[in-house]
């Protein structure tokens, strides 16, 4: 199950890995909105569509910003010889 999740959700393992990071983020954000919309349509929960979309986009943005922050700290640490 974990491998299946990684192939879909891990940008370094899924078919989007060759694209620039910004483009990967845009595509993954679009896919999250699409899946939120499909689930809302399937389960008749149209009233929650906005909250689900905002939640998915906020989560994706948080993950990206955290990754960028960690990468920057690692670069600075490596550059300073630590």
C-alpha positions as CSV (number, residue, x, y, z in Angstrom):
1,X,0.0,0.0,0.0
2,X,2.8,2.4,0.9
3,X,4.5,1.7,-2.5
4,X,1.3,2.4,-4.4
5,X,0.9,5.7,-2.4
6,X,4.5,6.7,-3.2
7,X,4.1,6.0,-7.0
8,X,1.0,8.3,-7.0
9,X,1.9,11.0,-4.5
10,X,5.7,11.2,-4.4
11,X,6.9,13.7,-7.0
12,X,10.2,11.9,-7.2
13,X,8.7,8.5,-8.0
14,X,5.6,9.3,-10.1
15,X,5.6,10.0,-13.9
16,X,5.9,13.8,-13.2
17,X,9.4,13.5,-11.9
18,X,11.0,14.7,-15.1
19,X,9.1,18.0,-15.0
20,X,10.3,21.2,-13.3
21,X,9.2,21.4,-9.7
22,X,6.8,24.4,-10.3
23,X,5.1,22.5,-13.1
24,X,4.8,19.4,-10.9
25,X,3.2,21.5,-8.1
26,X,0.7,23.0,-10.6
27,X,-0.3,19.6,-12.0
28,X,-0.6,18.0,-8.5
29,X,-2.7,21.0,-7.3
30,X,-5.0,20.6,-10.4
31,X,-5.3,16.8,-9.7
32,X,-6.2,17.5,-6.1
33,X,-9.0,19.9,-7.1
34,X,-10.2,17.4,-9.7
35,X,-10.4,14.6,-7.1
36,X,-12.1,16.9,-4.6
37,X,-14.6,17.8,-7.2
38,X,-15.2,14.1,-8.2
39,X,-15.7,13.0,-4.6
40,X,-18.1,15.9,-3.9
41,X,-20.1,15.0,-7.1
42,X,-20.1,11.3,-6.3
43,X,-21.2,11.7,-2.7
44,X,-23.5,14.6,-3.2
45,X,-21.6,16.9,-0.8
46,X,-21.5,20.0,-3.0
47,X,-21.7,22.2,0.0
48,X,-18.2,21.2,1.1
49,X,-16.5,21.6,-2.3
50,X,-14.9,25.0,-1.5
51,X,-13.5,23.8,1.8
52,X,-12.1,20.7,0.3
53,X,-10.4,22.6,-2.5
54,X,-9.0,25.2,-0.2
55,X,-7.8,22.4,2.2
56,X,-6.1,20.5,-0.6
57,X,-4.3,23.6,-2.0
58,X,-3.3,24.7,1.5
59,X,-1.9,21.3,2.3
60,X,0.0,21.1,-1.0
61,X,1.4,24.6,-0.5
62,X,2.5,23.8,3.1
63,X,4.3,20.6,2.0
64,X,6.1,22.5,-0.8
65,X,7.1,25.4,1.4
66,X,8.4,23.0,4.1
67,X,10.4,21.1,1.5
68,X,11.9,24.4,0.1
69,X,12.8,25.6,3.6
70,X,14.5,22.3,4.5
71,X,16.4,22.3,1.1
72,X,17.6,25.9,1.7
73,X,18.8,25.1,5.2
74,X,20.7,22.0,3.9
75,X,22.3,24.1,1.2
76,X,23.4,26.7,3.7
77,X,24.7,24.0,6.1
78,X,26.6,22.3,3.3
79,X,28.0,25.6,2.0
80,X,29.2,26.6,5.5
81,X,31.0,23.2,5.9
82,X,28.7,21.7,8.6
